[in-house]
């Protein structure tokens, strides 16, 4: 009965289209049908010569490195990072430098040591295996985002490492037979790899290292990788329906635009554009929030919108008006959630270290370069007083789409469709999530409270760490334990299923945010712990003082099961923070992951009561 109930709930949550597609997809995979649809040894064809491509390539952000003329800033850190890459080191997830050496095989997981079989068809590659470890460690270098450091170094220091760049691309092609091995498992990874290759092709367009033979080899690989993406697009659009689908539909549109010599290029372009518009319209809510409930993945969409709008503008094309409206609102939402001193946002939601096109030296957690570039494209104005390098690479001749510049708001800021509520004061930012879930959540984190004071994240979200780890680690980072919310004994707000699946989704039942002379007050209520009882409600009241750095939080679980304790959880590394309550908090060591693949110790304070209500005051000693 329990398994049957789970299936019924999964069907209700995900819909018949998702369920039927997954069943059909699995039948095709197991029957070998995909092996016929995705060939492994296609015949080499010439689509366009190098000379014709140089003479007639469609407009990119720039024509070649020779046409770029923005100020050169030879930073020491950029030089050091490029040197590391040339020596075989790669910055995994923009934080962890790993030495792969000069003869990396593109198949070895540097985190687990597992070596994938490059001759196995991609449909037979398991992407969630404890033995193999986190497949993202294999995908990371194959994404080729590291090329941007080399490209930026060559521009600012007036050097030429085009031979190194093209050798990396050719080595990847030789080591990864078409439609075989782990690097064909994910169409989003394929799409990103090709966009990054295309960026490098334009930059080094006139390099002597790019000869006809190499160009044909690269273009052949580009065509068949996008052939894969196009013919597998329904998986992302139906089974996944998140930033993957936006990445892949954008890539299909752009490849059809940038390589009109490919067979069916016009069809790819038109279909990709249509699908991209549909995905943006569905995935970006009316208030600018995003269906993945993740700051990191929302910035992923911002990066993709920069490519979509920028390249459409440069080639005389346009999207539907709603496309630009959703892009503008996305910038507005993320900008309002941003801490002004650092450019950081709450580490809220799934965070896999994605920053596809890193075109500045700013830290990965700093969202300013990407938000500013998209804001410039939409309004013609900068979002910040400082200029960031990203916009220089995307071109100075931005077309303003008539939107007004966005202004930072103070006081109460609400995004009720996504379920985000902010109270911004001169020295503090209070961030609270209280939302509905019509799209699947990835973390059990409703009513999470995130506090920032004078640029420091004094009550942070613990992050994600890894998507493929032991069960205990996954439960902590994806579950309620790693968030500043409430548990019932050891129970998460929702019941965990396989991989990224949750059952008994939490839902917002009501929110009220008010301002008084001396304080702001948030009141929110959710349905939760439905697997224990469908009647359980969690009400959280947060009172924020206007005169001092003090927050008073009252949590009420009603009706609370007699066999369960109310556990109020706080995470902090701030020594000046004080937690005041009638109940003495228990201090334990917990974990925090600001960057994917990296975790560090953090203090966890847990207050436990058998009562339905608990009030706690968070105070900062100045």
C-alpha positions in Angstrom: 0.0 0.0 0.0 2.9 2.4 0.8 4.5 1.9 -2.6 1.2 2.3 -4.4 0.5 5.5 -2.5 3.9 6.8 -3.5 3.2 6.1 -7.1 -0.2 7.9 -6.9 1.5 10.9 -5.3 4.3 10.9 -7.8 1.8 10.8 -10.6 -0.2 13.7 -9.0 2.9 15.8 -8.5 4.6 15.2 -11.8 1.7 14.6 -14.2 0.8 12.0 -16.7 3.0 13.5 -19.4 6.1 13.0 -17.2 5.2 9.5 -16.1 4.3 8.2 -19.6 7.4 9.8 -21.1 9.7 8.2 -18.4 8.2 4.8 -19.1 8.6 5.1 -22.8 12.1 6.5 -22.4 13.2 3.5 -20.3 11.7 1.1 -22.8 13.7 2.7 -25.6 16.8 2.7 -23.6 16.6 -1.0 -22.6 15.5 -2.2 -26.0 18.5 -0.7 -27.7 16.4 1.7 -29.8 18.5 4.7 -28.8 21.6 3.0 -30.1 20.1 3.2 -33.6 19.0 6.8 -33.1 22.3 8.0 -31.8 25.1 6.5 -34.1 28.6 6.1 -32.8 30.6 6.3 -36.0 29.1 8.8 -38.4 30.8 9.4 -41.7 33.0 12.6 -41.8 31.3 15.3 -43.9 32.4 18.8 -44.9 29.7 21.3 -44.0 31.7 24.5 -44.6 35.4 25.2 -45.3 37.5 27.2 -42.8 37.9 30.0 -45.4 34.1 30.3 -46.0 33.4 30.2 -42.3 35.8 33.0 -41.6 34.3 35.1 -44.5 30.7 34.4 -43.8 30.2 33.4 -40.1 27.1 35.0 -38.5 27.6 37.8 -36.0 28.9 36.7 -32.6 29.6 38.9 -29.6 32.8 39.9 -31.4 34.3 38.9 -34.7 37.7 37.8 -33.4 40.2 38.8 -30.7 41.6 41.5 -33.1 38.3 43.4 -33.0 38.1 43.6 -29.2 39.3 46.9 -27.8 38.3 47.3 -24.2 40.8 48.2 -21.5 43.4 45.6 -20.8 44.0 44.8 -17.2 46.9 42.3 -16.7 46.0 41.1 -13.2 48.4 38.9 -11.3 45.7 36.5 -10.2 44.6 35.9 -13.8 48.2 35.2 -14.8 48.6 32.7 -11.9 45.3 31.0 -12.7 46.2 30.6 -16.4 49.6 29.2 -15.4 47.9 26.5 -13.3 45.6 25.5 -16.2 48.5 25.3 -18.6 50.2 23.0 -16.0 47.2 20.7 -15.9 45.2 22.0 -13.0 41.5 22.7 -13.2 39.3 24.9 -10.9 36.5 22.4 -10.1 33.3 24.3 -9.5 35.2 27.6 -9.4 36.7 26.7 -6.0 38.7 23.5 -5.8 41.9 23.3 -7.9 42.7 19.7 -8.8 45.8 18.5 -10.6 44.7 16.4 -13.6 48.1 16.5 -15.4 48.9 17.1 -19.1 47.6 13.8 -20.3 44.2 13.6 -18.6 42.0 10.8 -20.2 38.7 12.7 -19.8 37.3 9.4 -18.3 38.7 9.4 -14.8 36.8 10.8 -11.9 39.5 12.7 -10.0 37.4 12.6 -6.8 36.7 8.8 -6.7 39.4 7.4 -9.0 36.8 5.6 -11.0 37.5 5.2 -14.8 34.5 5.2 -17.1 34.5 3.0 -20.3 34.7 5.4 -23.3 33.4 2.6 -25.6 30.1 2.2 -23.8 27.1 3.8 -25.4 25.9 6.8 -23.4 22.5 5.1 -22.6 24.4 2.4 -20.7 26.4 4.8 -18.5 25.1 5.1 -15.0 25.2 8.7 -13.6 24.3 7.7 -10.0 26.7 5.1 -8.8 28.4 5.0 -5.4 31.4 3.2 -6.9 31.9 5.8 -9.7 31.2 8.7 -7.4 29.8 12.1 -8.5 29.8 12.2 -12.3 30.0 16.0 -12.2 33.7 15.6 -11.5 34.1 13.9 -14.9 31.9 16.5 -16.6 33.6 19.5 -15.1 36.7 19.7 -17.3 34.8 18.5 -20.3 32.5 21.5 -19.9 35.5 23.6 -21.1 34.7 26.6 -18.9 38.3 26.7 -18.0 39.0 28.1 -21.5 37.7 31.5 -20.4 40.7 32.0 -18.0 43.1 31.2 -20.9 41.2 33.5 -23.3 41.1 36.3 -20.8 44.8 35.9 -20.1 45.7 36.0 -23.8 43.6 39.2 -24.2 44.9 41.1 -21.2 48.5 40.0 -21.5 48.5 40.0 -25.3 49.6 36.4 -25.5 48.6 33.5 -27.7 47.7 30.1 -26.3 45.4 29.1 -29.2 47.5 26.0 -29.8 46.9 24.8 -26.2 43.2 25.5 -26.5 42.8 23.7 -29.8 44.9 20.8 -28.6 42.6 20.4 -25.6 39.6 20.4 -27.9 41.2 17.9 -30.3 42.3 15.7 -27.5 38.7 15.6 -26.1 37.4 14.6 -29.6 39.9 11.8 -29.8 39.1 10.5 -26.3 35.4 10.7 -26.6 33.9 8.7 -29.5 30.6 10.2 -30.7 27.7 9.1 -28.5 29.9 7.0 -26.2 31.1 7.4 -22.7 30.1 9.6 -19.7 30.5 12.9 -21.5 27.5 12.2 -23.8 25.3 11.3 -20.9 24.0 14.8 -20.3 22.7 17.0 -23.1 23.2 20.1 -21.0 26.9 19.3 -20.6 27.1 18.8 -24.4 25.4 22.1 -25.0 27.7 24.0 -22.7 30.8 22.4 -24.2 29.8 23.4 -27.7 29.0 27.0 -26.7 32.4 27.3 -25.0 34.1 25.8 -28.1 32.3 28.3 -30.3 33.4 31.2 -28.1 37.0 30.0 -28.5 36.6 29.5 -32.2 35.6 33.1 -32.7 38.3 34.5 -30.4 41.1 32.5 -32.1 39.5 32.7 -35.6 42.7 33.9 -37.2 45.2 31.8 -35.3 47.7 29.8 -37.4 46.9 26.9 -35.1 43.4 26.6 -36.6 44.0 24.9 -40.0 41.6 23.3 -42.3 42.0 19.7 -41.0 41.5 20.7 -37.4 38.6 22.9 -38.3 36.8 20.1 -40.0 37.4 17.8 -37.1 35.9 20.3 -34.7 32.9 21.2 -36.8 32.2 17.5 -37.3 32.2 17.0 -33.6 30.0 20.1 -33.1 27.4 18.9 -35.6 27.0 15.4 -34.1 26.9 16.6 -30.5 24.1 19.0 -31.4 22.4 16.3 -33.4 22.4 14.4 -30.1 21.0 17.4 -28.2 18.2 18.0 -30.7 17.1 14.4 -30.9 17.1 14.0 -27.1 15.5 17.3 -26.3 12.3 15.8 -25.0 14.1 14.3 -22.0 15.0 17.8 -20.7 11.7 19.4 -21.7 9.5 16.7 -20.2 11.5 14.6 -17.7 13.7 17.3 -16.3 12.0 20.7 -17.1 14.5 23.0 -15.4 17.6 24.9 -16.4 18.7 21.9 -18.5 15.9 22.5 -20.9 16.7 26.2 -21.1 20.4 25.5 -21.8 19.6 22.9 -24.5 16.9 24.8 -26.4 19.1 27.9 -26.4 22.0 25.9 -27.8 19.8 24.4 -30.5 18.7 27.9 -31.5 22.2 29.3 -31.5 23.8 26.4 -33.4 21.1 26.8 -36.1 21.9 30.5 -36.2 25.7 30.3 -36.1 26.1 27.3 -38.4 23.6 27.8 -41.2 25.6 25.4 -43.3 24.4 22.4 -41.2 21.6 20.3 -42.6 18.3 21.3 -41.0 20.0 24.4 -39.5 16.9 26.6 -40.2 14.7 24.0 -38.5 17.0 23.8 -35.5 17.1 27.6 -35.2 13.3 28.0 -35.4 12.4 25.1 -33.2 15.1 26.0 -30.7 13.8 29.6 -30.5 10.2 28.5 -30.1 11.1 26.0 -27.4 13.3 28.5 -25.6 10.5 31.0 -25.4 8.2 28.3 -24.0 10.7 27.3 -21.4 11.3 30.8 -20.2 7.6 31.6 -20.1 6.9 28.4 -18.0 10.0 28.4 -15.8 10.2 32.0 -14.8 7.2 32.9 -12.6 5.3 36.2 -13.0 7.2 37.9 -10.2 10.6 37.0 -11.6 11.2 34.0 -9.4 12.3 30.6 -10.8 10.8 27.2 -10.6 13.9 25.5 -9.2 13.9 27.5 -6.0 17.7 28.0 -6.2 19.7 31.2 -6.5 22.5 29.4 -8.2 20.3 27.9 -10.9 18.5 31.2 -11.4 21.8 32.8 -12.2 22.4 30.0 -14.7 19.3 31.2 -16.5 20.6 34.8 -16.4 23.8 33.7 -18.1 21.8 31.9 -20.8 19.5 34.9 -21.3 22.6 37.0 -21.9 23.6 34.8 -24.8 20.1 34.5 -26.1 19.3 38.3 -26.1 22.8 39.4 -27.0 23.2 37.2 -30.0 19.6 37.8 -31.2 20.2 41.5 -31.0 23.5 41.2 -33.0 21.8 39.2 -35.7 18.7 41.4 -36.1 16.3 38.9 -34.4 13.8 39.3 -31.6 11.9 37.2 -29.1 8.3 37.6 -27.9 7.8 40.6 -25.5 7.1 38.3 -22.6 10.6 36.8 -23.0 12.3 40.2 -22.2 9.8 40.9 -19.4 10.7 37.6 -17.7 14.4 38.3 -18.2 14.0 41.8 -16.6 12.0 40.5 -13.7 14.7 37.8 -13.1 17.3 40.4 -12.7 15.0 42.4 -10.4 14.4 39.4 -8.1 18.1 38.4 -7.8 19.2 42.0 -7.4 16.8 42.6 -4.5 18.0 39.4 -2.8 21.6 40.5 -3.1 23.9 41.6 -0.2 25.3 45.0 -1.3 28.8 44.8 0.1 29.9 41.5 -1.5 27.5 40.8 -4.3 26.6 37.5 -2.7 23.1 36.1 -2.5 21.7 33.6 0.1 23.2 30.2 -0.5 19.6 29.0 -1.0 18.5 26.0 -2.9 20.5 23.5 -4.9 24.0 24.9 -5.7 26.2 22.8 -8.0 28.9 25.4 -8.6 27.6 26.4 -12.1 29.1 29.5 -13.6 29.2 28.6 -17.3 30.9 31.7 -18.7 33.2 33.2 -16.2 34.4 36.4 -17.9 35.7 38.3 -14.8 37.9 37.7 -11.8 35.1 38.1 -9.3 34.4 35.3 -6.9 31.9 32.6 -7.9 29.5 33.7 -5.2 29.5 37.3 -6.5 26.5 37.7 -8.9 27.2 41.3 -9.9 29.0 40.7 -13.2 26.2 38.5 -14.7 23.3 40.6 -13.4 24.9 43.8 -14.7 25.5 42.4 -18.2 21.8 41.4 -18.6 20.6 44.6 -17.0 22.7 46.6 -19.5 21.1 44.6 -22.4 17.6 45.3 -21.2 17.9 48.9 -19.9 21.0 50.3 -21.5 22.2 51.3 -18.0 24.6 49.8 -15.5 23.1 48.2 -12.3 26.1 49.1 -10.2 28.6 52.0 -10.0 31.5 49.7 -10.9 31.9 48.2 -14.4 32.5 44.5 -14.7 34.5 42.8 -17.4 31.6 40.5 -18.6 29.8 43.3 -20.4 33.0 44.2 -22.3 33.1 40.6 -23.8 29.4 40.8 -24.7 29.9 44.0 -26.6 29.5 47.7 -25.8 26.8 48.3 -28.4 23.9 47.0 -26.2 20.4 47.5 -27.6 18.2 48.9 -24.8 14.8 47.1 -24.8 13.1 50.0 -23.1 13.1 48.8 -19.5 13.7 51.3 -16.7 16.8 50.8 -14.6 16.2 48.7 -11.5 16.6 50.4 -8.1 17.4 48.6 -4.8 14.4 48.6 -2.5 14.4 49.1 1.3 12.0 47.8 3.9 9.5 45.0 2.9 10.1 43.4 -0.5 7.8 40.5 -1.4 7.8 37.9 -4.2 4.6 36.0 -3.4 4.5 33.7 -6.5 7.8 32.1 -5.7 7.3 32.6 -2.0 10.3 34.9 -1.0 10.1 37.7 1.5 12.8 40.2 2.3 13.2 42.9 4.9 16.2 45.2 4.0 17.6 47.7 6.5 20.7 49.8 6.5 22.9 47.1 8.0 20.8 43.9 7.6 19.0 41.7 5.2 16.4 39.2 6.4 15.4 36.6 3.8 12.5 34.1 4.4 11.1 31.5 2.2 7.4 30.6 2.5 6.2 29.2 -0.8 3.9 26.9 -2.6 5.3 24.0 -4.8 3.6 23.4 -8.0 7.0 22.4 -9.4 9.2 19.9 -7.5 11.3 21.1 -4.7 14.9 19.9 -4.3 15.4 20.8 -0.6 13.1 20.5 2.4 13.6 24.1 3.4 10.3 25.9 3.6 10.3 28.8 6.2 14.1 28.8 6.1 15.4 32.1 7.7 18.6 33.6 6.3 20.2 36.6 8.0 22.8 39.0 6.8 24.4 41.7 9.0 27.0 44.2 7.8 27.9 42.0 4.9 28.2 38.8 6.9 25.8 35.8 6.4 25.2 35.3 10.2 22.6 32.6 9.7 23.3 30.8 6.4 21.8 28.0 4.4 24.3 25.1 4.5 24.3 24.6 0.7 24.4 21.4 -1.3 28.0 19.9 -1.2 27.5 17.0 -3.6 24.6 15.4 -5.5 26.0 11.9 -5.3 27.3 11.1 -1.8 26.4 8.7 1.0 22.8 8.6 2.3 23.6 10.4 5.5 25.3 13.3 3.8 22.6 13.7 1.2 19.9 13.7 3.9 21.6 16.4 5.8 22.3 18.8 2.9 19.0 18.2 1.1 16.9 17.9 4.2 15.6 20.3 6.8 18.5 19.7 9.2 20.8 22.0 7.2 18.4 24.9 7.1 17.3 27.4 9.7 13.9 26.0 10.2 12.1 23.4 12.3 12.0 19.6 12.4 9.8 17.1 14.3 12.3 14.9 16.1 14.4 13.5 13.2 11.8 14.0 10.5 12.3 16.4 7.5 9.4 18.6 6.4 8.8 16.3 3.5 9.5 12.6 2.9 12.5 11.7 0.8 12.2 9.6 -2.2 14.8 8.4 -4.7 17.4 10.9 -6.0 15.8 14.3 -6.3 12.3 13.2 -5.4 10.3 14.4 -2.4 6.9 13.3 -1.3 4.3 15.2 0.7 5.4 18.6 -0.6 5.1 21.6 1.8 2.7 24.3 0.7 2.2 27.9 1.9 -1.1 28.6 3.6 -0.7 32.3 4.1 1.7 35.2 4.6 1.4 38.6 6.2 4.3 41.1 6.4 3.7 44.4 8.3 5.7 47.4 9.4 5.2 49.1 12.7 7.1 52.1 14.3 9.7 50.0 16.0 9.8 46.7 14.0 8.9 44.7 11.0 7.0 41.5 11.4 6.6 38.4 9.1 4.0 35.8 9.7 3.9 32.7 7.5 2.2 29.3 7.7 2.8 26.1 5.8 1.4 22.6 5.7 4.2 20.1 6.4 5.1 16.7 7.8 2.1 15.4 5.9 3.5 11.8 6.1 2.9 12.1 9.9 -0.5 13.8 9.7 -2.1 15.8 6.9 -3.3 18.3 9.6 0.1 19.5 10.7 0.9 23.2 10.3 4.0 25.2 11.0 3.6 28.9 11.7 6.6 31.1 12.0 6.6 34.7 13.2 9.7 36.8 12.8 9.9 40.2 14.4 12.8 42.4 13.2 13.8 45.3 15.4 14.5 48.6 13.6 16.7 50.0 16.4 19.1 47.1 17.0 20.3 43.9 15.3 17.8 41.6 16.9 15.3 39.1 15.6 12.6 37.3 17.6 11.3 34.1 16.1 8.3 32.2 17.3 7.6 28.7 15.8 4.4 26.8 16.4 3.7 23.3 15.2 0.1 22.3 15.5 -1.1 19.7 16.0 2.2 18.3 17.1 2.4 14.5 17.4 2.9 13.5 21.0 5.7 11.2 20.1 7.7 14.0 18.4 9.7 16.9 19.8 9.9 20.3 18.2 13.5 20.9 17.1 14.4 24.5 16.2 17.7 24.6 14.3 20.2 27.5 13.7 23.5 27.5 11.8 26.1 30.1 12.4 29.8 30.8 12.4 29.4 34.3 13.8 31.0 34.5 17.3 29.1 37.7 18.2 25.7 36.1 17.6 23.7 35.2 20.7 20.7 32.7 20.8 18.4 33.5 23.7 15.5 31.4 24.8 14.0 29.7 27.8 15.5 26.5 26.5 19.3 26.1 26.5 20.5 25.5 22.9 22.6 22.4 22.3 25.7 23.3 20.3 27.1 20.7 17.9 29.4 20.7 14.9 27.7 20.7 11.6 28.6 21.4 8.0 28.4 24.3 5.5 29.1 24.2 1.8 29.6 27.5 0.1 31.0 25.9 -3.0 30.1 22.6 -4.6 32.4 19.8 -3.5 33.7 21.6 -0.5 32.4 21.5 3.1 33.6 23.1 6.3 32.6 22.9 9.9 29.9 25.3 11.2 28.2 25.5 14.6 24.7 24.2 14.8 22.4 25.2 17.7 19.4 23.1 18.3 16.6 23.9 20.8 14.3 21.0 21.7 10.9 21.1 23.4 7.9 18.9 23.8 5.6 21.9 23.6 3.9 23.1 20.4 5.5 26.6 20.6 9.0 27.9 21.0 10.3 31.5 21.0 13.9 32.4 20.4 15.7 35.7 20.1 18.8 36.1 17.8 20.9 39.0 18.8 24.2 40.5 17.5 26.5 42.1 20.1 27.9 45.2 18.5 
